[in-house]
Amino acid sequence: MTHQILSEVAASISELKRNPMGTVAAGDGFPVAILNRNEPAFYCVPAAWFESMMAKLEDMELNAIADARKSQKVVKVKLDAL
């Protein structure tokens, strides 16, 4: 069975155990595919990359909410009324 590896750098779990920070650094700021018996088990991503990905996901969720609400009637409210 073939598996798609969605990163340019791959390492084995043994390599990750031996040198965790070196394995992350090998990705040069991008994800590293961690392989178990030559199959991708998970992706190791640097903290900055993960934070960026989570921010983009949050933006996508907020855009979906805004799109769902854009056809709703506008209700004007004064701040003093809140």
Helices and strands as residue ranges (DSSP letters): E 9-12, H 13-18, H 20-26, E 32-36, E 39-44, H 47-69, G 79-81
